[in-house]
Amino acid sequence: MCLRPRASARVPTLGWKPVIAIGWANAAHFYSLCSIFSYAGFLAVDCGWAADADTAGFVAGLLPTAVLFGRLFTSILWGHAADRCGRRPSMIASMVAVTLGNVCFGLTTSLPAALAVRFLLIGALNGWVTLMGLCVLECAGEAMQPVVWSYVFATGSVVALLGPAIGGWTYAALGPRFPALPPSLVGGAIGATAVAVNVAWLPETKPRAASSSASAATASSSAIRAASPAAAASSSTLRAASTSFSAAAASSSYSSREGPAGKANKADAGGGARTRLATHPGGGGEGGGEGSGGGDNGGGDNGGGDNGG
């Protein structure tokens, strides 16, 4: 059974301006790469880079290859640049490099200069291959990404089809001194338009990690400040409890050192003192008592003497 989507489900819409900006950048990239296919051999012969058309194939192959070779060293760097500086500035810088590369290539008359221009400006300094996926995904989202990719690839296919035809038709149209200048000016115009369109319509889609980190740090600081009074009160409670525990421990230690023997000695000493106090009420009582007793005896004796007399 085939399930149909709900009628209430809505497909997200996408503005046409970012799509045109990305598609035009792809057109500038493909034209700078493909337009030379139709006249590279003739250019090598006309500029003296090859002896004749039969030996011009090697040089004609070097010119497009220099662009791809230049990407090998900077593709990863363009990814870092997009994360650090942003997608939009990186895209604009790439289109500026493509524009300058087309114009400079049309004005070169030596093979080393031509290879250097295509290697550096159109190849190494063109980060379109790295930025294309980022821009499509972040501008379109996961839902609309296939649709935008279809537009971008269609633009590249059309330019790859028409670029060599335009290059061959305009080759040497302005004279033999700079035979590659007319098709290169077309590429420069497409690149300059891509710069303007991306400045006007391409949004910046770089994730704002710095602002979220700052917000998290602020929230954490507020939470710490709010928890400070509770932490101070808890610390005071802990200090009071520690003091009480120390006093109780000291009392318990003193009682354990005194022991049962000490308690018994204290009890015996107290009992002996009470016995002595009960037997001899005064410190000089014993002497007085004996003196009195002697007097009595004496009295008795004396009495006996008297009686005898």
Summary of the structure (lengths in Angstrom):
residues: 309
radius of gyration: 54.0
end to end distance: 161.1
largest distance: 190.4
contacts: 870
relative contact order: 0.12
helix: 82%
strand: 0%
